């Protein structure tokens, strides 16, 4: 839900607005100057959890190793790699 307020109201009520967004992350405020929306105050998107990308890569490495394919050095076999 988006609530509209003037820039003056936003300045005066900023701490209250931030607390309201903390309680309800779906809440957003449209800040207007002379009737025109110039900014939007809303909750930040959650970031990626630390270590999640590493876990995904390790999982992929495990899948590749389980495939039973032998390791190939691409620089020595570049024609085979490019033209297969």
C-alpha positions in Angstrom: 0.0 0.0 0.0 1.4 3.4 -1.0 0.6 6.5 1.1 1.2 9.9 -0.3 2.7 12.8 1.8 4.4 16.1 1.1 8.1 16.7 1.5 7.4 18.8 4.6 5.5 15.9 6.2 8.2 13.5 5.3 10.9 15.7 6.9 8.9 16.0 10.1 7.8 12.3 10.3 10.8 10.5 8.9 11.6 8.5 12.1 8.0 7.4 12.4 7.8 6.5 8.7 10.9 4.3 9.0 9.5 2.5 12.1 6.2 2.0 10.2 8.1 0.4 7.3 10.0 -1.8 9.8 6.7 -3.1 11.1 5.1 -3.6 7.7 7.7 -4.1 4.8 4.9 -3.9 2.2 4.2 -0.3 3.2 5.5 2.5 1.0 5.3 6.3 1.0 5.2 8.5 -2.1 6.8 11.9 -1.3 5.4 14.8 -3.3 6.6 18.3 -4.1 4.0 20.6 -5.6 1.7 17.6 -6.3 4.4 15.7 -8.2 5.8 12.5 -6.8 9.6 12.9 -6.6 10.6 10.0 -4.3 9.4 6.8 -2.8 10.3 5.5 0.6 10.0 1.7 1.0 11.7 -1.3 2.6 15.0 -2.4 1.1 15.0 -5.7 -0.7 16.6 -8.5 1.3 20.1 -9.2 0.2 21.7 -12.6 -0.6 22.7 -14.5 2.5 26.5 -14.7 3.0 27.9 -17.9 1.7 24.9 -18.9 -0.4 26.8 -18.3 -3.7 29.7 -20.4 -2.5 27.4 -23.2 -1.5 25.8 -23.2 -5.0 29.2 -23.3 -6.7 30.5 -26.1 -4.5 27.3 -28.0 -5.3 27.9 -27.6 -9.0 31.6 -28.7 -8.6 30.4 -31.8 -6.9 28.0 -32.6 -9.7 30.7 -32.1 -12.3 33.1 -34.4 -10.4 30.4 -37.1 -10.0 30.0 -37.2 -13.8 33.1 -39.3 -14.1 34.5 -37.3 -16.9 38.3 -36.9 -16.9 39.8 -33.5 -16.7 40.9 -31.9 -19.9 43.1 -28.9 -20.3 41.3 -26.7 -22.7 44.4 -24.7 -23.8 46.0 -27.9 -25.1 42.8 -29.1 -26.8 41.3 -25.8 -28.0 40.3 -27.1 -31.4 38.4 -30.0 -29.9 36.8 -27.6 -27.4 35.8 -25.1 -30.0 34.7 -27.3 -32.9 32.9 -30.2 -31.3 
